[in-house]
């Protein structure tokens, strides 16, 4: 049962910000804002700057729906400011946000918890990148450790490695992964449930920024054409990663499947996109949850204080 819209009080839909994912966040925020207002919530747009917590306090907001993507919004920094200001907010807390944003730490945590993940190396120079590629074998994936939306990510052969490393290093620390040749699958988490899986295919080299947000040539399949047992297994692994990293309320967990159908954890997004191309709304619709209800459900988590023990998670 959905709460009375008036119970939320004055809600800030916080989007935009200063990360490399600002444009996507603006689109996500506009969709969420319209959906909440449609439901009768007293929701207002807030384009975040570094004084966002001070603004929310001075404007007497009761809570915040965070639709910030990338560093400065999805990495725990805004969450920490809101914690200090005493303003409830949607999504993961400071630690879960920070760990998920750091792709290297997220992979280490998942590997420690027995979750299969592509082999990787952290590299700090082109020479280290070349050595890592020799071990991982070409083609390799070169990516920034601290970015999302495939920003700065390249699939590289040997003659492309220099450009790929320079592209990724423009955004900070760099990691490299072995390329898993197979199907990309994502599992959306809502509350304690894993929603129906989605698979993506694109004519691009991989599911990059253009394929995610701009192209009309990307093909999505929901539900995925996989055996039921495989779908349930991947959902269970997604929930395990969600708990291990310390995420809360909602997230999206991305996997690659190899030719034998084995899943490899790639990353976890604690504030996934909410645009018309985005995957969480697509998975929610398949589960019978329309976009306005999805936004309300995410916002509803701010009305209750989380207890240390959570009820058992469920698969949908």
Secondary structure, DSSP 8 states (H G I E B T S, - for coil): ----GGGG-EEEEEE--SSTTHHHHHHHHHHHHHHHHHTT-EEEEEE--TTHHHHHHHTT-SEEEE---STTTSSSHHHHHHHHHT-EESS--HHHHHHHH-HHHHHHHHHHTT--B--EEEESSHHHHHHHHHHH-SSEEEEETT--TTTT-EEE-GGGHHHHHHHHHTTSSEEEEE---SEEEEEEEETTEE---EEEE-SSSSS-HHHHHT-S--EEESS-SS-HHHHHHHHHHHHHHHHHHT--SEEEEEEEE-TT--EEEEEEESS---STT-HHHHHHHHTT--HHHHHHHHHHGGGS---SS----EE-
